[in-house]
Structure formats: structure tokens, C-alpha cells
């Protein structure tokens, strides 16, 4: 290997990336917990998640090697963020509706219907439409099925 290739591979060493990921996830978890507690919604967090968060914060791991642990931490952070963000409710409903419409249109043979699932403008349009319909009809259209 020449010197340039060796330098390129040393940038992506596993030790640095493992420590960066654990630091990044740890700081994101601490920030999410603080925001939930400041919003006075900590009582809405399920007991298992609370125990998991406490255990992780007490442990303070320097490296996270387990992919399963990383996935669980990311899911926990998403749960905490969903608790404090009321604006995510219509967006989640818009994503759900975009997927439903995309699968319906693709079953009819529409060639680019699969791309609607990742189209942010289409998802936002569905979210705004569902929010407007819920205000108009006065029903829980935005609620999870």
C-alpha cells in the first residue's frame, strides 16, 4: 500500500468511530432527557425506557460496539423526541398516508409511485391535508391506527 491509501484507511479506524458514536449517542440521549424533563413530560416515558436510560447514563460507556445497543439507543432517543414535539404528529400521519397512497398507486401500475414514499414535499402535503381534514371534520384523523 502506498502512503496515500494508508492515510485514507487510518482516518476510518474502528476505535475512533466507536468512541465518536458513543459520545454522539450519549450526548444526544442526555439532551433528549433534559428536553423531556424541561417540558414536564418525563412521566409519559415508559418505565422500561426510564430504566434503560438510567442504566446507560450510570454506565457511561466509552465504546459502544454492539449494533443492537446502538439501535435501542436510537429508538429511545426517537421516543423521547416524539414526546416533546407536537409538530411530528402530522408529519408521522403524512408519512403513513404517503406510504398507503404509494402502495395503492404502485399496485395500479404507476411507474414512479415507489418514489413518493421518500418525497418530503409529498409527505408534507399529506400532513397538511390530514391536519386540515381533522380540523374540518373534528375527528382524530391524525391518531395512530
C-alpha positions as CSV (number, residue, x, y, z in Angstrom):
1,X,0.0,0.0,0.0
2,X,1.3,3.4,-0.8
3,X,1.2,6.3,1.8
4,X,-2.0,7.9,0.5
5,X,-4.0,4.7,0.8
6,X,-2.6,4.1,4.3
7,X,-3.6,7.6,5.4
8,X,-7.1,7.1,3.9
9,X,-7.7,3.9,5.8
10,X,-6.3,5.3,9.1
11,X,-9.0,8.0,9.0
12,X,-11.7,5.4,9.3
13,X,-10.2,3.3,12.1
14,X,-12.7,1.5,14.3
15,X,-11.5,2.8,17.6
16,X,-12.1,6.5,16.7
17,X,-15.5,5.8,15.1
18,X,-16.7,3.7,18.1
19,X,-15.7,6.4,20.5
20,X,-17.3,9.1,18.3
21,X,-20.6,7.1,18.0
22,X,-20.8,6.5,21.8
23,X,-20.0,10.2,22.5
24,X,-22.6,11.3,20.0
25,X,-25.3,9.0,21.2
26,X,-24.6,9.7,24.8
27,X,-24.8,13.5,24.3
28,X,-28.0,13.1,22.2
29,X,-29.5,11.0,25.0
30,X,-28.6,13.5,27.7
31,X,-30.0,16.4,25.6
32,X,-33.2,14.5,24.9
33,X,-33.7,13.6,28.6
34,X,-33.2,17.2,29.6
35,X,-35.7,18.5,27.0
36,X,-38.3,15.9,28.1
37,X,-37.8,16.8,31.8
38,X,-38.0,20.6,31.0
39,X,-41.2,20.0,29.0
40,X,-42.5,18.2,32.1
41,X,-43.3,15.0,30.1
42,X,-40.9,12.6,31.9
43,X,-43.9,10.9,33.5
44,X,-45.0,9.8,30.0
45,X,-41.9,7.8,29.4
46,X,-42.5,4.1,30.0
47,X,-40.7,2.5,33.0
48,X,-38.6,0.2,30.9
49,X,-37.2,3.1,28.9
50,X,-36.5,5.1,32.0
51,X,-34.6,2.1,33.5
52,X,-32.6,1.7,30.3
53,X,-31.8,5.4,30.2
54,X,-30.7,5.4,33.8
55,X,-28.5,2.3,33.3
56,X,-26.8,3.7,30.2
57,X,-26.1,7.1,31.9
58,X,-24.8,5.4,35.0
59,X,-22.5,3.1,32.9
60,X,-21.1,5.9,30.8
61,X,-19.5,3.5,28.3
62,X,-16.5,4.8,26.4
63,X,-17.1,2.5,23.5
64,X,-20.3,1.1,22.1
65,X,-19.6,-2.0,20.0
66,X,-23.0,-3.7,20.0
67,X,-25.2,-2.8,17.0
68,X,-28.2,-3.9,19.0
69,X,-27.4,-1.4,21.7
70,X,-26.9,1.4,19.2
71,X,-30.3,0.6,17.6
72,X,-32.0,0.6,21.0
73,X,-30.4,3.9,22.0
74,X,-31.6,5.5,18.7
75,X,-35.1,4.2,19.2
76,X,-35.1,5.5,22.8
77,X,-33.9,8.9,21.6
78,X,-36.7,9.0,19.0
79,X,-39.3,8.1,21.6
80,X,-38.1,11.0,23.8
81,X,-38.1,13.4,20.9
82,X,-41.6,12.4,19.9
83,X,-42.9,13.1,23.4
84,X,-41.9,16.8,23.2
85,X,-42.6,17.5,19.6
86,X,-46.3,18.1,18.8
87,X,-45.3,19.0,15.2
88,X,-44.2,15.5,14.5
89,X,-47.7,14.1,14.9
90,X,-49.0,15.4,11.5
91,X,-45.7,14.5,9.8
92,X,-45.9,10.9,11.1
93,X,-49.5,10.8,9.8
94,X,-48.3,12.2,6.5
95,X,-45.6,9.6,6.2
96,X,-48.2,6.8,6.9
97,X,-50.6,8.3,4.3
98,X,-47.8,8.7,1.7
99,X,-46.9,5.0,2.1
100,X,-50.5,4.0,1.8
101,X,-51.1,6.0,-1.3
102,X,-47.7,4.9,-2.8
103,X,-48.5,1.3,-2.4
104,X,-52.0,1.8,-3.8
105,X,-50.7,3.6,-6.8
106,X,-47.9,1.1,-7.4
107,X,-50.5,-1.7,-7.3
108,X,-52.3,0.1,-10.1
109,X,-49.1,0.1,-12.1
110,X,-47.9,3.7,-11.6
111,X,-44.2,3.7,-12.5
112,X,-42.9,6.3,-10.1
113,X,-45.2,5.7,-7.1
114,X,-42.5,4.0,-5.1
115,X,-40.6,7.3,-5.1
116,X,-43.5,9.1,-3.3
117,X,-42.5,7.4,0.0
118,X,-39.3,9.4,0.2
119,X,-40.6,12.6,-1.3
120,X,-40.5,15.2,1.5
121,X,-42.8,17.6,-0.3
122,X,-45.5,14.9,-0.9
123,X,-45.2,13.8,2.8
124,X,-45.6,17.4,4.0
125,X,-48.6,17.9,1.6
126,X,-50.3,14.8,3.1
127,X,-49.5,16.0,6.6
128,X,-51.1,19.5,5.9
129,X,-54.1,17.9,4.2
130,X,-54.7,15.5,7.1
131,X,-54.3,18.3,9.6
132,X,-56.8,20.4,7.7
133,X,-59.3,17.5,7.5
134,X,-59.0,16.8,11.2
135,X,-59.9,20.4,11.9
136,X,-62.7,20.4,9.4
137,X,-64.3,17.1,10.5
138,X,-63.3,17.3,14.1
139,X,-62.2,13.7,14.3
140,X,-59.0,12.0,15.2
141,X,-57.6,11.5,11.7
142,X,-54.1,12.1,12.9
143,X,-54.2,9.4,15.5
144,X,-52.3,6.2,15.1
145,X,-54.4,3.4,13.7
